[in-house]
Amino acid sequence: MADRFGQQLGNYRIISPIGHGGFADVYLSEHIYLQTQVAIKLLQMRLAAGDMEGFLKEARTIAHLLHPHIVRVLDFGIEGGTPFLVMDYAPNGTLRQRHPRGTTLPLTTITAYIKQVADALQYAHDKKLIHRDVKPENMLLGRNNEVLLSDFGIAIVAQSSRYQGTLTMGGTMAYIAPEQVQGHPRPASDQYSLGIVVYEWLSGNCPFHGSMTEIVAQHLAVPPPPLREKNPMISPDVEQVVLTALEKDPHQRFRSVQAFASALEQASQIAQFPTSISSQAPTIPDQPRQQTQTASPLTPLSQQVIASPPNKGVQAHPDQLQKTTSAPGMLDRSEPADQGISRRTALLGLAGLATVAVVGGGIAFFLHARPSTLSQPSQNPTVGSANPVVNFTSAMFGFDPQHTHFNPKEHILSPTSVSRLALYWTASTGNAIHSSPAVANGRVYIGSGDHKLYAFNASTGQTLWTASTGNGIGSSPAVANGVVYVGSDDHKLYAFDAANGHTLWTAATANRVGSPPAVANGVVYAGSWDQKLYAFNAATGQTLWTASTGAVIFSSPAVANGRVYVGSYDHKLYAFNAANGQILWTASTDYWIFSSPAVANGIVYVGSDDHKLYAFDAVTGHTLWTASTGAAIESSPAVANGRVYVGSWDQKLYAFDAANGQSLWTASTGAVIESSPAVANGVVYIGSRDYSVYAFNADTGQTLWTASTGGVVNSSPAVANGVVYVGSNDHKLYAFHLPA
């Protein structure tokens, strides 16, 4: 960088250098008459006479960009064939200087920065101007630390094809979009570059590395490494938004850079994580299962909680993402992405449980328990006299402690009648719903990103009570013996009176409790982000024991035959002694486990982000079989009648033979499946990120019914007494029934 101290350019005198880039040198300068400080950007090129007119035309366009987040161009000129721009001086440096390479930033800080930059870019795009060099070095901090986008100077000459190749390389290669590398920049190219910036701030590094040639090749053909592999605290929703902005095909990105920023802001407020399950004493034989054993109908031990994590492997279309993240009233939090746990689970009853009904994240089975002291709402769902109402006094994610997600007591809805399902009612909460509903005693319980647990009348949707926690609720509630248990992102497990919502006790962990709790034999089991599985006394909240895993626990625990099974982010499924937390065995998969295990007939089923469904011997942990899908599995499996059902990020619901893993059928939805399936009376119910809930024939996979909501459906449906309940990211709980 040349020493130009004292040199005069027009009416400005250079004072000192500020910065140097591959395309321009920047100097602090002063107006010789007004004595006001400015920044002068001296472009490192000389314009031929034939290029002067084009440069001046584009320079006038830049000078007319008046926006609170764009560095204002005060003057421009050409000195000896070298163009220069005179701009407002930003005294607080660049975002690169404030946050050096390798630095990770809080999500709230990132969204605040991106919102300002995107506003500036959208303003420029609306004026048919592309920036072409979006990177932290070109994001300045004004006198009040507002972000100011700089270096539109590249766009001035980039309009000329004569300089296209040079300018394409001029922008830092780590941030340049594939089509820009190929000489075809467009507004979506700026979105891609901004996506790289977000990726870098979230993970500490840009996604692509190497020589210039290697980086170019990666931009053109190599998918970015998963963000959550670099930082497991990143929510799947946030990862999906960023990876959508980084699509190779510009048509597959968000429709505008402002849509990208809005999606990121909203996704940061609804981080989704798996929930934990409630458990009941299983009836499975306590003997190792032989691999040579032939298939036979499986009788559900206890229902497993099915969680629906964020996108992995296959992504929803950008339009779907935009709907997902821009729904009004998303979480309003000061903490980054701490609200949404995308695993849904409804906790199951403590002691004597007998019957079940589908609820919440996959299926929250409603179990008959000893008579409850809770008064019931006066209204019950209207059903035919041939199908008496089953009064479920307990419920949890996965329907039962084994998380089978199978409700054997449903006799109203069937493959022949489900097509007539119609909207019964909707009930609103204050934010996105990732929790799965639990139905018991004529009430529907569900958590929301607005930090509250809701109790609604199951037949009218009337709000009966709300109970507050200290942060968002992504965990699914479990109901047992007149108590509702649910985890919160405030690091606590709560116990509320199911009749009135009064807080009975709270129990603290060292991090978020997104795992849906499971209740069995007077004990509440729940996983935490602090890498531990907790066992609490269900009556008092006293900690009975803790057991460590190797990473964050999103999975909801399943309880069967004196064992507690739970998946971990360390790629392993764990089996602990339910009485004391002693580790019995671990079984490895090839990637993270967000899915919640299901236990039936001596087998533990669980999905992995390695695209596979696993079947392990419940006693020894030996792998019995694996079955592949087309993308990550974060849905929790449901087990019924000799089949295992599970959703995948490839947008499909799969049915496998529970004994040998043979594929029986697949059924498609319109987007990624994070929801867990619920099975009842020959029908499989599941939600999708295409805003819909589906019903498929459990034997054939035939689509029997679909219904739309106003947002992404990560919640797992619950089925009870002829009614299908499911939460949506549009902040509402939906109930569907058969019209009279």
N, C-alpha and C positions, 0 to 999 in steps of 0.2 A: 504494500500500500504506500503510494508516493507521499512524501512530506510536502503538503501544500500550504503550510502555515503562512498566513498573510496574503495568500493569493486571492484575487477578487474575481468573482463570477457574477456578472451583472451588477446589481446593487448590494451584493453580499460578499463579506470577507470571511474566509475560512479561519477558524480558531484552532480546532484540534480534530483528530480522527475519532470517530465513534465506533465504526465497525467496517468489516470487509467481508464480501461474499464472492461467490464465483461469477457474479454478474454485475456487481456495482460496489463502489466504495462510498461510505457515508461519513460526512463531516459535520461537526458542530460549527455553525457559522452565525454571523451577526449582520443585520441590516445596517449599512453604513450610515444611514440617516436616522432611522427610528431606534436603532440600538436594541432591537428585539432579536431574541435567539431563535434560530431555525435549524433544521437539518437539511443538508444538501446531499442528494444522492447522485453521484456521478457515474453514469453507466459506462461499462468497460467495452465500448464499441464506438466506431466512427461511422457516421451515416454518409453515404454518397449523396450527391445532389438530387438524384432521382428519388431518394427515400425521404427527403425533408418534408414534403407535403403530407405523406402518410403519417410521419411521426407527429407533426403538428396537429393533425386532425385527431389522432388518438390521444394526444396529450391534452387537448381541449376537453375530450370526453372525461378523462381522469380528473381534471380540475373541477368538473361539475359534479363529482361524486361528493355529496354532502350528507354524511351519516355520522351519528355519534360514536360509531365503532370503526370508522375508517379514518386513517391519518389524512388530514386535509392537505391537498396540494395547493400551495399559495402562488407558485410561479413555475415557469419552466423556460428552458432556453437551450441553445446550442452554442458551445464555445469551441471554436476550431474543429468543428465536425463532431465533437463529442456532446451528446445530449446530457442534460442534467435536470433534476427536479428539485424544487424548493418546497419543503414540507414543514408542518408543525413539528416542534421538537417535543419528544416524549421523554421526560427526564428520568423515568424509573426503569429504563432498560427493556429487555425483551423477556418473554416467558422462557426462552432457552437459558438466559442468564439466571433467572430466578429459580428455575428447576433444571439443573444440569442433566445431561444424559445419564440414564440409569436410575433416575428418580421416579418413584411411583407416587401418585397423588390420590388424595381422597376423592371418592366419586362425586361428592357435593362440589368440590373445587373444580373438577373436570367439567361437570355439567354447567356450572356458572360461566366458565371460560367459553365453552362450546356454544352456548346460547348467544353470547355476544358476537363471536366470530361468524356464526351461521346467519345472524341477523344482517351482518355486513355483507356476507357473500350473497345472500338472497337479494339484497338491495342491488348489488352489482349485476347479478344474473337477470334480474327484471329489466335492467338497462342493456341487456345483451352483451355484457362484459364478463369474461372469464379471468379469474386471477392467475391460475396456472402455477403458482408457487406457494401453496399453503403449507406452512411448517412453523414450528415454535419460534424460529429466528425472525419470522415476519409478523409476529404478534407482539406488539409493544404495549407498555403499561403507561397510561397517562398520569397526569398529576394527581388524580384521585384513584389511581390503580385500576381504572377502567381499561379494558382490552381494546387496543386499536390495531386494526389490520393494516399492514403496510405492504409495500412493494408491488403495488399495481403497475409500477413502471415496466415490469416485464411484459405486461399485457399491451403496453403502448406499441412496442415494436413487434410483438409476437403475432400481430394481425398480418404482418407481411410474411408471405411464404418464403421470401428470401432468407429470413432469419429463423424459420420454423424449427429446423433441425438443431441449430445452436441453442435456441431457447428451451427446447424440450429437454436438452441435457442440462441447461442452466439451472432449472429447478432441481433441488436435491433429489437424487434418484431414489432414495429410500421412501419418498412420499408420492412419487409420480404414478398416475393411473395408467393401466395398460394401454388404453386408447390414446393417451397423450404420448406415450413412448412411441406409438405407431404413427404419430403426427396428426391425430384426429381429436384434439381436446374439445370438450363440451362442458356445460355446467356440472354434469355429474362427475367430471374429473376432479373438481374442487371438493365434492363430497367424499370421494375416495381418499384424497389427500388428508382431509380432516378426519376421516376414519382411521388412517394410519396414526395420526397424532393421538387420537383417543386410545388406540391400541398401545402405543408407546407409554402413555401416562398411566394406563392401568397395569401394565406388565413390567415396565422399566426398560423395555427395548422395542424397537421396530420389529415387525414380523419377519422381514427379509434381510439377510446379511450376505456378505461376500464381496467379490469384485463388482465393478459396474456391470459387466456382462452377466454375471451370476444373478445380481439383483434384478436386472431387466428380465431375465428368463423366469425368475420367480414371480415377478409381477404379472407376467403373461400367462403362466401355466400352473403355478404351485399355490394351493390353498394356504391361507395363513394358519399357523399352528393354533390349536384351541387356546383361548385365553385362560380358561380355567385350569389348564395344565400348568400354566405359569403362575397363576394366582387363584387358589381354590376359593377365595372369598368373593370372587366375582360371581354375580348372579347369572343364571342361564339366560334370563331375559336381556340383561345388559350385553352378554356375549353375543346373543343372536342379533341384536341391533347393530353392533359393531361389524359383525361378519357380513351382514346384509349390505352395509355401506361399502364393504370391501369386495363385493361381487365382481368377478372379472368382466361380466357383461354389464355395461352401464344401464341397460334397460331393466336389470334385475335389482338395482339399488332403489333407494327411496325416491319418490317422485320429485323431491326437491331437497336441497340442503337443509332447509328449515324443517321439513318433515323429519329428517334424520335427527336434528337436534331435539325436536319435540319427543320423538320416540325414545331417544336416550334419556331425556329427563324423566319421562314417565316410567321407563323400565327401571331406572335407578330407584324408583319408589316401590317397586313391586317384586323385589328379588324373591325367587321361588325356590323352595327347598323341600325335601321330603319330610313326611311326618312319621310319627311313631304309632304303634298299634297297641290296642288293649289286648289282654290275654286272658284266657280261661283255661282251666285244667283240661288238657287234651285227653283223648281216649285212644291214642295210637299205641300199638304194641311197642314195647321198649326193646326192640331187637334190631340188629343191623339188617338192612334190606339187601338182598342178593342182586347183583347185576343181571343175573340170568333169569330173574323172576319175570313172568309174563305179565302182560297188561291185564288189569282188572279195574272195575269201576272204583273210583276213589271216593271215600266218604270223608267229607271235610272234617278236619280235627277242630281247628278253630280258624276263624277267618283271618286272612292276612291283610294288613293295611297296604293299599296300593297308592303309591305316591306318584305324582306327575311332575317330573322335573322339567327344566327348561330345555330349549332345543339343543340337539346334539346330532351331528351327522347330516340330517336333512333339515332345511330351513323352510319356514313358511314364506309365501310370496311377500314382497315388501308392502303391498297394500294391506295384507293381513297384519303385518307387523305394525303398520301405522295405526290401524284400528286398535290393535292391542294396546299400544302404548299411549295413544292420544285420547283415550276415552276420558270424558270429563270427570273430574273429581278423584283423580288418582291420588295415591298417598301423598300427603303433604308433610314431609319430614325434614328434619335438619340433619339426620344421620343418613349416610349413603346406603341405599338398597338394603335396609335392614328390616323391611316389613314383611316381605312376602316369602313364605316358605312354600314351595310348590308341591310338597308332598301332602296329600290330604289324609287325615285319619280320624276316625271317630272312635273314641275310647269305649271299651266294653266294660260290662259290669264287673264288680269285685268278686263277690262270692256267688253262690248258687245261680248259675246261668243255664237256661235250658233251651229256649227257642231263639231264633235269630231273624233279623230283617235287614235288608241292604241299606247302608247309610254311608254318606261321606265318601272319602277318597277311595273310590273303588266301590266298596260296599261297606257300609257300616252296618253290621248285623245287629238287629235288635233282639236282645236276649230276654227270656222270661227270667225274672229273679223273684226273690221272695217279695211279698206285697210291699209296695212303696207307701210311705206316708205322705207323698206329694199329692196334692189335689190336682185333678186333671182338668184341662179346659173343657168347657161344656160341649164343644162341638167336636165331632169326629168325622173323618172322611166318609162320604156317602158311598156305600157299596151295596151290591146286591145281597139279598137275604141268603142266597146260596153260598156266599163267601163271607162269613162272619169276620168282623174286625179283630185282628190280633193285637192285643195291648202289649207293646214292647216296653219294658221298664228299664232295659239296659241297651246300650248301643255303643259302637266304636268303629273306627276306621278298619275296614277289612271284615266287618260284620262280627268277627269273633276273635279271640286271642290268637288263634292260629293264622288269622288273616286269609281265610279262604275266599273271602268276598262272595260267598254263596249264601243266599237266603232261601232255605227250604220251605219257609212258611208262606211264601207269596203264591196265592192261588187266583188272584183277580186278573192280573195281567198275564198274557200268554202269547205265543206266536200268532194266534188267530185274532186276538183282540188288540194287540199293542198298536196296530196301525191307526186306531181311532183315538189315540191319546191327543188331548188338546190342552192348551194353557189353562191352568186352574187359578193360579194367582202368582204375583211377584211381590217380593218384599225388599226394600232398599236398605243398604248400609251406607257408611260414609266413605268407603273406598273399595278397591279391588278385592275380590274374594278368591283366595287360593286354597283355603280350607275346604274340607269336605263335610257335608252335613251329617249329623247324627240325629236319629229320630227315636224318641222315647216318651211315653206317657202323654201322647197327644201333642208333643212339642217337637220343633226342629231346632237344633242348636248348630251354630256355625260361627266361625271367626272371620274377622275382616282386617284389612290393612289399616283401618282407622283406629286400631289398638283395642277394639271392643269384641266381646263375645255376645252374640245375640241369641235370644230365645223367641221363636215365633210360634203362634198357634198353627199346628200342622194342617188344619183344614181351611183356615181363612188367611193365613199370612200375617195376622195382626201381631204387632210387637208386644211381647209379654214383659220382657225386661232386657236390659243391657248391662254388662259388667265390664269395667275398664281395666286394662293392663298398662304397662309402661311403654309398650311399643307394639309394632304390628304383629298380627297373629296369622301365621301361615300354617301352623299346626292344626290338626283336626281334633275336635273334641271327642272325649269318651265319657259315657254316662253309665254310672253304676251306683246302686243303693242310694238314689236321691242326690248324688253328687256329680257335677260336671267337671272334668279335668281337661286342661288345655295348656299347651306351652306357648310362650311369647318370646319375641326377639329381645325382650328386656332381660333375658338370661334366667327367667323364672318359670316354674311350673305352678299353675294356679288350680285351686279346688274351690268351686262355687256351689252354693245351694241350688239344686236344679229347679226348685220351685220359685225362688225369688231373686237369684243372682247374687246373694250376699256372699262375700268372700269368707271361706272357712279357714283356709291356710294358703301360704305360698312357700315354695321351696326353691332355694337358689342354686344355680350352677355357675360355672365360670364363663359361659358364653351363651349364645342364642339357643333356644329350645325350639327347633323347627320340626323335630321328630314328633309325630303324633303319638301320644302316650297309649300304652296298653295296660289294662287292668286285669289282674288275676290273683285269686286267693288272698285278697286283702293287700296286695302290693301294686303300686303304679310303677311301670317301667318306662323310661324315656331317654333318648339319646340327646347329646348336646354337641355344639360346635367345639367344645373344649376337648373333644376326642373321647369322652367318657360315656358309658352307659350307667344310668342311675336307677336305683331301686328305692322307692319311698314308701313309707307306711301310708296306706290309702286313707286312713282315718285321721292321722295327725300331721302328715308331711315330713315326719322324721326320716332322715337318710339312713337306710338300712345297710347299703353297700354301694360302692362304685367300682366299675371295671374299665380299664383303659384299652383303647384300640390305637392304631397307628396314625389316625387322621380324623378329620371332622366326620361326625355322624349325621347324615341326612335321613337315613333309613329309619323306619318305624319298627320297633322290636316285635317279634312274634313269640308267643309263649306256648309250649307244648311239652307234656311229660317231664316236668321239672327242669326244662331247659329254656333259656332265652336266646333267640337267634337275632342277630342284627348285622347289617352291612355297614361298611366304612369306606371312606374316601381313599383308604390305603389299598384298595382293590380286593379286600378280603371280606369273607363272611365269617362271623364269630359265633360260637356256641358257648354260653356261660351257664354255670349252675344257677338256677333261679333262686336258690335259697341263700347262697353266699357270694355269688359273683365270680367264683373260681372258673378260669378258662378251661374248657373241655377240649375244644379243637378249633382250628381255623382252616378255611378252604380258600384258595386263591382263584381270582379271575384275572383277565388281562387288562382290566381298566377299572375306573371308579365304580362303586356301587351306590347309586342313589335309590334304587328300587328297594321296596320293603319285602322281606321274605314271607312266603306262605308255606304252611306245614300241613301235610296230609299223608296218611298211610305210611308214616316213617320216612317221608321224603321232604326235604326243604327245597323249595323253588325260589330262585331270585334272578333278576335281570342285571345286566352289566352294561356299562357304556362301551364295551368291546363288541356290541351288537348281538350278544348271545344271551339266551336263557339257560340257566344252569339247574341241574337237579343233583342234590347231594344227599347222601345217606344221613339221616337225622341223628344217628348215634355216633358214627365215626367220621363224618365229613368227607368220605370218599366220593369222588365224582361218578355219578351213575350215567349221565348223558348231558350233552349240550345241544342246543338247537339255535341256528343262526337266523337273524333278520337282516334287513338292509341298512340298519342304522342303529344308533344308540338306544338302549332300553332303559328308560327311567320310570316307566310305568311299573306298577307292582302287579304280579301275577294273581289271577283268580283260579281256583281249582274247584271243579264240579264234575261229577259223573264221568270220571276217567279222562277229563281233558284239562289242559292248562291254557288259560287265555292271557294274552299280554299285548299291550300296545307298543309301538316303536316310533322312533323319529322318522322312519320312512313313510309315515302317514297311514300305516296299516295296522289292523288288529289281527293277531295270529291265534290260531287254535292248534295245539300240539297234543299228541297222545301223552298222557301223564306218565305212562310206564316206560316209554322208550324214546320220546322226543320227536317222533315222526310227525311231519307237518300234515294237518288234516284239512285246513283251509285258511285263506287270508281274505280280509275284507278291507276295502279302501275308504278313507275319509278324505277331506279336502286339504288337510294340513297336518303338521306334526302332532303326534299324540303324546301328551304328558299325563293325561288323566289315567286312572286305573279302572279296569273293567269291574262291573258288578254283574253277577249271574243270579237269575231268579226265574224259575218256572219255564225253562227252555229258551230264555232270552238273555243276551249279553248287552249291557248298557255301557256306553263309554263316551267321554267328551273329547273334543278336538280343538286345536287352535284355529279352526275355520269358523269359530263362533257357535258351533253346533253340538248337540248331543244326539247320539245314535242308538238305535236298537237293532241288533242282528240276531238272526236265528242261531241258537247255540249249537245246533247240529250241522248246519250247512253254511253259515256265514252270510246268508241272504239278508239284504237290508230290508228291515221291516218298517222302520220309522225314523225320521229325523225331525229335529226342531231347532230353530235358530234362537240365539240370545243376542244381546247387544255387545258382546265382547268375547274374548278368548275364553274357552272352557278348559281350565286346568283342574278344576275341582272334579272329584270323582262322584258319580251319581249314587244316590241312595234310593232304594225301592222299598216301600212299605205300604201294605193295605191298598194296593192299586194306584199308588201315587209315586211318581219319579221326581226326586228333589235333586237339584244341582246348582252350584254357585257359578258365577260368571265374573269376568274382569270388569263388567259394566257396573259393578257394585251391587248387583241384585242376586237374590236367591229365587230360583224358579221352581214352581211346582206344576206338574202335568198330571192329568187324570183322565178317566173315561167319562165323557159327558153322559148325563142321565138320558 
